[in-house]
Amino acid sequence: MDILLRQLYQDQASKERTCAILVLKKDDSSFLSTDGFDAIILLISDGVTDWVSKHYEASGKRIAFHTMSQDMMHHSLITGNQRRLIDWLVNGKIVYDRNEFMQEVKQRIDTFPPGDRTKKLTIQFAKLLRRFEEGKVLFSRGYILDGFSNLFHALHHLARIAVIKDGFYPEVTVWEQVKKIEPEIHKLYQEALNSEEPLNKRIELLILALEVAIISKLELGANHFLDVLRSIDGEVSVSELLSIQEVQEYRIDLELILNVLIEKEFVTIVKKETPAKAIFQTKYKINDFL
C-alpha cells in the first residue's frame, strides 16, 4: 500500500510550490474521515487556487488525492466548514514537509492561539443565531419538523462554542467532547433527542434553553466582532462594517449579530440626517462601558 501511495505523490515533493504532503489510511482513522476510501493523500500547495480532488484505484484499493492552497487550508481551519480536514491534519502522516510547514500547522492546532479561537467562536455564534432565529420562526408558523431541525443545528453550534472556549477544535465526534467539557449542553441534547415529551413541548423547552444560552454566551461569542468595533474611531455604517476583511468569514450573518448587540445594549444606533425629510441613515457605535 505504501509503495502505491508513494507513486502518486512522490513527483509532487520535488515541486517548488509544494508545502506539505500527508497520508491518512482508513486503518489509522475513522471510516467517516476517509469518506470510505482506503487512503487519503492531502497535498498543500501554493500552485492551486481551488480544492482539487482526484480518485484512483490500485490493487483493489481506492485512493482520494486532495490538493488545496495554504490560504484555503487556514480558512477552513478558522471557519470549521471542513471538519474532516482537522482529522486529516492531526492524524495524517507527514510524508513531505517543506521548512517544517506542517509541523507548525499541527502545533497551531494543538495550541489553538487566542486570535484563532476568538474568531472561530464568533463564526460559530453567528451560525447559532442564524439557526435559532430561523428555527423559532418556522416553529411559530407551524413548520414543526423544519423548526426542530434548525433548532437542533443551533444546539450543535452551541456545543462547538463550548469546545472552542475550552481551547479545542471541534471534531466530528463533538458530542463526546461536550460530554466531558460542558455536560449541561450534552444533557440538553439528550433531552431534545430522547425525551418522551411531545415534539411541540420539546421545541418550546429548546427555544427557552437556547435563548438563555445566547444571552449568557453573547459577550464571549461576539467578542471578535466587538474587538472590530473597538478598533473603529466613532460611528460606522453597515456597509463599512461589511467591507472589513476581518469579518468576512461571518459577513453573511454580521447584521444578525449587530441586531442582537443593539438589543442587549452593547451597541448604540446613531442617526444621521439624509436629504429626505424624516429619513435617517443609521450608523453604529460600541457603548463606552465595553
C-alpha positions as CSV (number, residue, x, y, z in Angstrom):
1,M,0.0,0.0,0.0
2,D,2.8,2.5,0.9
3,I,4.5,1.9,-2.4
4,L,1.3,2.5,-4.3
5,L,0.7,5.8,-2.5
6,R,4.3,6.9,-2.9
7,Q,3.9,6.6,-6.7
8,L,1.1,9.1,-6.6
9,Y,2.7,11.8,-4.5
10,Q,6.5,11.4,-5.0
11,D,6.7,13.7,-8.1
12,Q,4.9,16.5,-6.1
13,A,7.6,16.5,-3.4
14,S,10.1,17.9,-5.9
15,K,7.9,20.9,-6.9
16,E,8.9,24.3,-5.5
17,R,5.3,25.2,-4.6
18,T,4.6,22.1,-2.6
19,C,4.3,22.9,1.1
20,A,3.5,19.5,2.6
21,I,2.0,16.1,1.8
22,L,0.1,14.0,4.3
23,V,-1.2,10.4,4.0
24,L,-4.1,9.1,6.1
25,K,-5.1,5.4,5.8
26,K,-8.5,4.1,6.7
27,D,-7.0,1.9,9.4
28,D,-5.4,5.0,11.0
29,S,-8.7,6.9,11.4
30,S,-12.4,6.6,11.3
31,F,-14.3,5.4,8.2
32,L,-16.1,8.7,8.1
33,S,-13.0,10.9,7.9
34,T,-11.6,9.0,4.9
35,D,-15.0,9.2,3.1
36,G,-15.0,5.5,2.5
37,F,-11.6,5.5,0.7
38,D,-8.8,3.2,1.8
39,A,-6.4,6.1,1.9
40,I,-6.4,9.9,1.6
41,I,-3.5,11.9,0.2
42,L,-3.5,15.6,1.1
43,L,-1.3,18.0,-0.8
44,I,-0.9,21.6,0.4
45,S,0.4,23.7,-2.5
46,D,0.8,27.3,-3.4
47,G,0.3,26.3,-7.0
48,V,-3.5,26.0,-6.8
49,T,-6.4,28.3,-6.2
50,D,-9.2,25.8,-5.6
51,W,-9.7,22.5,-3.8
52,V,-8.9,19.8,-6.4
53,S,-9.8,16.1,-5.9
54,K,-8.8,13.1,-7.9
55,H,-9.7,9.5,-7.3
56,Y,-7.6,6.4,-8.1
57,E,-7.8,2.6,-7.8
58,A,-4.9,0.3,-7.5
59,S,-4.7,-3.3,-6.4
60,G,-8.3,-3.2,-5.2
61,K,-7.6,-0.1,-3.0
62,R,-9.5,3.2,-3.6
63,I,-7.5,6.4,-3.0
64,A,-8.6,10.0,-2.9
65,F,-6.0,12.7,-3.7
66,H,-6.9,16.2,-2.4
67,T,-4.9,19.4,-3.3
68,M,-5.5,22.8,-1.7
69,S,-3.7,26.0,-1.1
70,Q,-2.3,27.3,2.2
71,D,-4.9,30.0,2.3
72,M,-7.8,27.6,1.8
73,M,-6.4,25.3,4.5
74,H,-6.2,28.1,7.0
75,H,-9.6,29.5,6.0
76,S,-11.2,26.0,6.6
77,L,-9.5,25.7,10.0
78,I,-11.0,29.0,11.1
79,T,-14.5,28.7,9.6
80,G,-14.8,25.0,10.6
81,N,-16.7,24.2,7.4
82,Q,-14.5,21.2,6.7
83,R,-14.3,19.3,10.0
84,R,-12.8,16.2,8.3
85,L,-9.8,18.4,7.4
86,I,-8.9,18.7,11.1
87,D,-8.7,14.9,11.3
88,W,-6.5,14.7,8.2
89,L,-4.1,17.3,9.6
90,V,-4.0,15.9,13.1
91,N,-3.8,12.2,12.3
92,G,-2.3,12.2,8.8
93,K,1.3,11.0,8.5
94,I,3.6,13.7,7.1
95,V,5.5,12.3,4.1
96,Y,6.9,15.6,2.9
97,D,7.3,18.9,4.8
98,R,9.0,21.9,3.4
99,N,10.7,24.0,6.1
100,E,8.6,22.3,8.8
101,F,5.5,23.9,7.4
102,M,3.1,21.2,8.5
103,Q,4.8,20.8,11.9
104,E,3.9,24.4,12.5
105,V,0.3,23.9,11.4
106,K,0.0,20.9,13.8
107,Q,1.4,23.0,16.6
108,R,-1.1,25.7,15.8
109,I,-3.9,23.3,16.0
110,D,-2.6,21.9,19.3
111,T,-2.1,25.3,20.9
112,F,-5.2,26.9,19.3
113,P,-3.9,30.5,19.5
114,P,-6.3,33.0,21.2
115,G,-6.7,35.0,17.9
116,D,-7.9,31.9,16.0
117,R,-10.1,30.9,18.9
118,T,-11.8,34.3,19.2
119,K,-12.7,34.5,15.5
120,K,-13.9,30.8,15.5
121,L,-16.1,31.5,18.5
122,T,-17.8,34.4,16.7
123,I,-18.3,32.4,13.5
124,Q,-20.0,29.6,15.5
125,F,-22.0,32.2,17.5
126,A,-23.2,33.7,14.2
127,K,-24.3,30.3,12.9
128,L,-26.0,29.6,16.3
129,L,-28.0,32.9,16.0
130,R,-29.0,32.1,12.3
131,R,-30.2,28.6,13.1
132,F,-32.0,29.8,16.2
133,E,-33.9,32.6,14.6
134,E,-34.9,30.5,11.6
135,G,-36.0,27.6,13.8
136,K,-38.1,29.8,16.0
137,V,-39.8,31.5,13.1
138,L,-40.5,28.2,11.3
139,F,-41.9,26.7,14.5
140,S,-44.2,29.7,15.1
141,R,-45.6,29.3,11.6
142,G,-46.4,25.7,12.1
143,Y,-43.5,24.1,10.3
144,I,-42.7,21.8,13.2
145,L,-40.1,19.5,11.8
146,D,-38.3,22.2,9.9
147,G,-38.2,24.3,13.1
148,F,-36.9,21.4,15.2
149,S,-34.2,20.7,12.6
150,N,-32.9,24.3,12.7
151,L,-33.0,24.5,16.5
152,F,-31.2,21.2,16.7
153,H,-28.5,22.6,14.4
154,A,-28.3,25.6,16.7
155,L,-27.6,23.2,19.6
156,H,-24.7,21.8,17.6
157,H,-23.2,25.3,17.2
158,L,-23.7,25.8,20.9
159,A,-21.8,22.6,21.5
160,R,-18.9,23.7,19.3
161,I,-18.7,27.1,21.1
162,A,-18.3,25.1,24.4
163,V,-15.5,23.1,22.9
164,I,-13.7,26.1,21.3
165,K,-14.0,28.0,24.6
166,D,-12.1,25.2,26.3
167,G,-9.2,25.5,23.8
168,F,-10.0,22.6,21.4
169,Y,-11.0,22.3,17.8
170,P,-14.5,20.8,17.4
171,E,-14.1,17.3,15.9
172,V,-16.6,15.1,14.1
173,T,-17.4,13.5,17.5
174,V,-18.2,16.9,19.0
175,W,-20.8,15.4,21.4
176,E,-18.2,13.2,23.0
177,Q,-16.1,16.3,23.6
178,V,-19.0,18.3,25.0
179,K,-20.0,15.5,27.4
180,K,-16.7,16.0,29.2
181,I,-16.4,19.8,28.8
182,E,-19.9,21.1,29.4
183,P,-22.3,18.2,30.5
184,E,-25.3,20.6,30.8
185,I,-25.3,21.1,27.0
186,H,-24.9,17.4,26.5
187,K,-28.0,16.8,28.8
188,L,-30.0,19.4,26.7
189,Y,-29.0,17.5,23.6
190,Q,-30.2,14.2,25.1
191,E,-33.5,15.7,26.3
192,A,-34.2,17.2,22.9
193,L,-33.5,13.9,21.2
194,N,-34.8,11.3,23.6
195,S,-37.4,12.9,25.8
196,E,-40.9,11.3,26.0
197,E,-42.4,14.8,25.9
198,P,-44.5,15.7,22.7
199,L,-42.3,17.3,20.0
200,N,-44.0,20.7,20.4
201,K,-43.2,20.7,24.1
202,R,-39.5,19.7,23.4
203,I,-39.2,22.5,20.9
204,E,-40.6,25.1,23.3
205,L,-38.1,24.0,26.0
206,L,-35.3,24.0,23.5
207,I,-36.1,27.6,22.4
208,L,-36.1,28.7,26.1
209,A,-32.8,27.0,26.8
210,L,-31.2,28.4,23.6
211,E,-32.4,31.9,24.5
212,V,-30.7,31.7,27.9
213,A,-27.5,30.3,26.3
214,I,-27.4,33.1,23.7
215,I,-27.6,35.7,26.4
216,S,-25.0,34.0,28.6
217,K,-22.6,33.5,25.6
218,L,-23.2,36.8,23.9
219,E,-20.0,38.7,25.0
220,L,-17.9,35.6,24.5
221,G,-19.5,34.7,21.2
222,A,-19.5,38.2,19.7
223,N,-16.1,39.2,21.1
224,H,-14.2,39.1,17.8
225,F,-16.8,41.5,16.3
226,L,-16.8,43.7,19.4
227,D,-13.0,43.9,19.0
228,V,-13.5,45.1,15.5
229,L,-16.0,47.8,16.7
230,R,-13.5,48.8,19.4
231,S,-10.8,49.5,16.8
232,I,-13.1,52.0,15.0
233,D,-12.9,55.6,16.0
234,G,-16.5,56.9,16.1
235,E,-19.6,55.5,14.5
236,V,-19.6,53.2,11.4
237,S,-22.1,52.3,8.7
238,V,-23.1,48.7,8.0
239,S,-21.6,48.9,4.5
240,E,-18.3,49.9,6.1
241,L,-18.5,47.0,8.5
242,L,-19.3,44.5,5.8
243,S,-16.2,45.7,3.8
244,I,-13.7,44.9,6.7
245,Q,-11.5,42.0,5.9
246,E,-11.6,40.6,9.5
247,V,-15.3,39.9,9.4
248,Q,-15.5,38.2,6.0
249,E,-15.8,34.7,7.5
250,Y,-19.1,35.6,9.2
251,R,-20.1,38.5,6.9
252,I,-23.4,36.8,5.9
253,D,-24.6,36.8,9.5
254,L,-23.0,40.1,10.6
255,E,-26.2,42.1,10.6
256,L,-27.9,39.4,12.8
257,I,-25.0,39.7,15.4
258,L,-25.3,43.5,15.2
259,N,-29.0,43.5,15.9
260,V,-28.6,41.3,19.0
261,L,-25.8,43.6,20.3
262,I,-28.1,46.6,19.8
263,E,-31.0,44.8,21.6
264,K,-28.7,43.9,24.5
265,E,-27.3,47.5,24.6
266,F,-23.8,46.6,23.7
267,V,-24.1,48.8,20.6
268,T,-25.9,52.1,20.1
269,I,-27.7,53.3,17.0
270,V,-26.5,56.8,15.8
271,K,-29.0,58.6,13.5
272,K,-27.6,60.7,10.6
273,E,-29.8,63.1,8.6
274,T,-30.3,62.5,4.9
275,P,-31.6,64.8,2.2
276,A,-35.0,63.1,2.5
277,K,-37.3,64.6,5.2
278,A,-37.8,62.4,8.3
279,I,-35.5,59.7,7.0
280,F,-32.2,58.9,8.7
281,Q,-29.3,56.8,7.9
282,T,-28.3,54.6,10.9
283,K,-24.8,54.1,12.0
284,Y,-23.4,52.2,14.9
285,K,-21.1,52.7,17.8
286,I,-19.9,50.4,20.6
287,N,-21.0,51.6,24.0
288,D,-18.4,53.2,26.2
289,F,-18.7,50.7,29.1
290,L,-17.2,48.0,26.8
